[in-house]
C-alpha cells in the first residue's frame, strides 16, 4: 500500500500513452496492480478520459527502485528447462 504522502495530489496528470512511456508494463499488468492496491489508481476527467497523477506514479517508481536496490522485491522463479515439452534440454 502507498503512504499518505505518496497519495497527495499533484497538478500534473498523464494519460495512458504517456504512462506507457514512463512505466513499461502491459495495460493488463497495470490494471491488475491497481486492483490489488500496488499501483496508483487512475481517475476520470471525463466519461472517456482516464488519467493518473504523475506525482503518484513517480513516487511509485522511486519506491520500486528502492525496493529493488534493497533486494526486497521477490522475483519470478527461473523456469526449469528440463520440464519443457518442446525442445527439452538433453544431457
Buried (B, 14 or more C-beta within 10 A) or exposed (E): EBEEEBBEEEEEBBEEEBBBEBBEBEEEEBEEBBEEEEBBEBEEEEEEEBBBBBBBBBBBEEEBEEEEEEEEEEEEEEEEEEEEEEEEEEE
